[in-house]
Amino acid sequence: MPNKLSIVVYPSETIVIDQKGKKIVSCPTEKEAMEYIREQEGSEDNESQKR
């Protein structure tokens, strides 16, 4: 089951959170946070293809 990730933008940082609101990673920019999410989605796709 894929883990839905979201971003929260603050003036000093952008954080990526999971469905439960747990902080996954902190990024300096929103763009980097979006790239992180895309990378994670790609790795989940790769894992499901291996099965």
Secondary structure, DSSP 8 states (H G I E B T S, - for coil): -----EEEE-SS-EEEE-TT--EEEEESSHHHHHHHHHHHHHHHHHHHHH-
